[in-house]
Amino acid sequence: MKTYKNLLNQDFSTIVLNQKWVADITYIYTISDGWCYLSTIMDLYSRKIIGYHFDQTMQASIVIKALNDALSKRKIEKGLVLHTDLGAQYTSIDYETKLSAMNICHSYSKKGCPYDNAGIESFHALLKKEHVYQRPAYFNFEEAKHHVFSYVQGFYNNHRIHSAIAHLSPNKFEQKFSVA
């Protein structure tokens, strides 16, 4: 039986980009297509959403596509820790194989402990509070996908300020304090 180690232990501090990433899946309801799923990856250094994928199914492919999105935008160094919960998508052989091939250390939350993944849980709460719940339910998957993209790329990464990153947006923080 595999041992799932919590390498972060709720230590969300970082000193550089691509040191600690956190990932999770959230649900978004649509009228005609039912529940849809958003898989996101955040760099804890800047709180930037660096990879995501929105889908109508919640299979391992959703988290692999979000990971591929993040990897296409970032140059990773040895020692990167990616922290997730113990969901079936994150413990799948395909996901574990991909992380291993990229030399990414996989860290896991304790079962039933969302505080272990507070950064990405907080992002999902903001997305829903500031965007999803501010309007009537999305009609379908495509409408929801468009609005989620608009929030992540148009607002959150560019304009949403955070006290943890000097009251800057993720993109402004990265521009000011890193050379990625």
C-alpha positions in Angstrom: 0.0 0.0 0.0 1.4 3.4 -1.0 2.2 5.9 1.7 1.0 9.5 0.9 3.3 12.0 2.5 2.4 15.6 3.4 5.6 17.4 2.5 4.1 20.9 3.1 2.6 20.4 6.5 0.7 23.7 6.1 4.0 25.6 5.5 2.9 27.7 2.5 5.9 30.0 2.6 8.2 30.2 -0.4 11.2 32.3 -1.5 11.1 31.8 -5.3 8.8 30.9 -8.1 8.2 27.2 -8.8 9.1 26.0 -5.3 5.6 25.0 -4.2 2.5 24.5 -6.3 -1.0 23.6 -5.0 -3.8 22.0 -7.0 -7.4 21.1 -6.5 -10.7 20.6 -8.3 -13.9 22.6 -7.8 -17.5 22.1 -9.1 -19.5 24.7 -11.0 -23.1 24.2 -11.9 -24.7 24.9 -15.3 -28.4 24.7 -16.1 -28.3 22.5 -19.3 -25.1 20.5 -18.7 -25.2 20.0 -14.9 -22.0 20.0 -12.9 -18.8 21.0 -14.6 -15.3 20.8 -13.0 -12.4 23.2 -12.8 -8.9 21.9 -12.0 -6.5 24.6 -11.0 -2.8 24.9 -10.1 -1.4 27.8 -8.1 2.2 28.9 -7.5 2.3 29.7 -3.8 5.1 32.3 -4.3 2.8 34.7 -6.3 -0.6 33.1 -5.8 -0.9 33.1 -9.6 -3.1 30.5 -11.3 -0.5 29.0 -13.6 -2.5 26.1 -15.0 -6.1 25.1 -15.2 -8.6 23.0 -17.2 -12.4 23.2 -17.2 -14.2 20.0 -18.2 -17.5 18.2 -18.0 -16.0 15.1 -16.5 -13.9 14.6 -13.4 -11.4 11.9 -14.6 -7.6 11.9 -14.2 -7.4 13.7 -17.6 -8.7 16.9 -16.1 -5.8 17.2 -13.6 -3.2 16.1 -16.2 -4.4 18.8 -18.6 -4.2 21.4 -15.9 -0.7 20.2 -15.1 0.3 20.3 -18.8 -1.0 23.9 -18.9 1.2 24.9 -16.0 4.2 23.1 -17.4 3.8 24.8 -20.7 4.1 28.2 -18.9 6.8 27.5 -16.4 10.4 26.3 -16.3 10.6 24.0 -13.4 13.6 23.2 -11.3 14.5 20.2 -9.2 12.7 20.2 -5.9 9.3 21.5 -7.0 6.6 20.3 -4.6 3.1 19.9 -6.0 0.5 19.5 -3.2 -2.9 18.0 -3.7 -5.6 16.2 -1.8 -6.0 12.5 -2.0 -8.7 12.5 -4.7 -8.7 9.6 -7.2 -7.5 12.0 -10.0 -4.4 13.0 -8.1 -3.6 9.5 -6.9 -4.1 7.9 -10.4 -1.2 6.0 -12.0 -1.3 8.4 -15.0 -0.9 11.5 -12.8 1.8 10.0 -10.6 3.7 8.8 -13.6 3.6 12.3 -15.2 4.9 13.9 -11.9 7.6 11.3 -11.6 8.7 11.9 -15.2 9.0 15.6 -14.5 10.8 15.1 -11.2 8.1 16.8 -9.3 7.7 15.8 -5.6 4.0 15.0 -4.9 2.7 16.0 -1.5 -0.7 15.1 -0.2 -3.2 16.7 2.3 -4.3 14.5 5.2 -7.7 12.9 4.5 -10.5 15.4 5.1 -8.2 18.3 5.9 -8.8 21.2 3.5 -6.5 23.4 5.6 -3.6 21.5 4.2 -4.4 23.0 0.8 -5.6 26.4 2.0 -4.2 28.5 -0.9 -6.1 26.8 -3.6 -9.2 26.3 -1.5 -9.1 30.0 -0.9 -8.9 30.7 -4.6 -11.9 28.5 -5.4 -13.9 30.3 -2.6 -13.0 33.7 -4.2 -13.9 32.5 -7.7 -17.3 31.5 -6.5 -17.9 34.4 -4.1 -16.6 37.2 -6.5 -17.8 35.7 -9.8 -19.9 32.6 -10.0 -22.5 33.4 -7.3 -22.8 37.1 -8.5 -25.0 36.1 -11.4 -27.7 33.6 -12.3 -26.4 30.1 -13.0 -24.5 29.6 -16.2 -26.7 28.2 -19.0 -24.2 25.6 -20.3 -20.6 24.4 -20.2 -19.4 26.8 -22.9 -20.8 29.9 -21.1 -19.3 28.8 -17.8 -15.9 28.0 -19.5 -15.8 31.5 -21.0 -16.6 33.2 -17.7 -14.1 31.1 -15.7 -11.4 32.0 -18.3 -12.4 35.7 -18.0 -12.1 35.6 -14.2 -8.8 33.8 -14.0 -7.0 35.5 -16.9 -8.8 38.8 -17.0 -9.3 39.6 -13.3 -7.7 37.3 -10.8 -4.1 37.0 -12.2 -4.0 40.6 -13.4 -6.0 42.7 -10.8 -7.0 40.7 -7.7 -4.7 42.0 -4.9 -3.5 39.8 -2.0 -2.2 40.9 1.4 0.2 37.9 1.3 2.0 39.3 -1.7 2.4 43.0 -0.8 -1.1 44.0 -1.8 -0.3 43.3 -5.5 -1.9 41.1 -8.1 -0.2 37.8 -8.9 1.1 39.2 -12.2 2.3 42.4 -10.7 4.0 40.6 -7.9 5.8 38.3 -10.3 6.9 41.2 -12.5 8.3 43.1 -9.5 9.9 40.3 -7.5 10.9 37.5 -9.9 12.7 36.8 -13.1 10.7 33.9 -14.4 
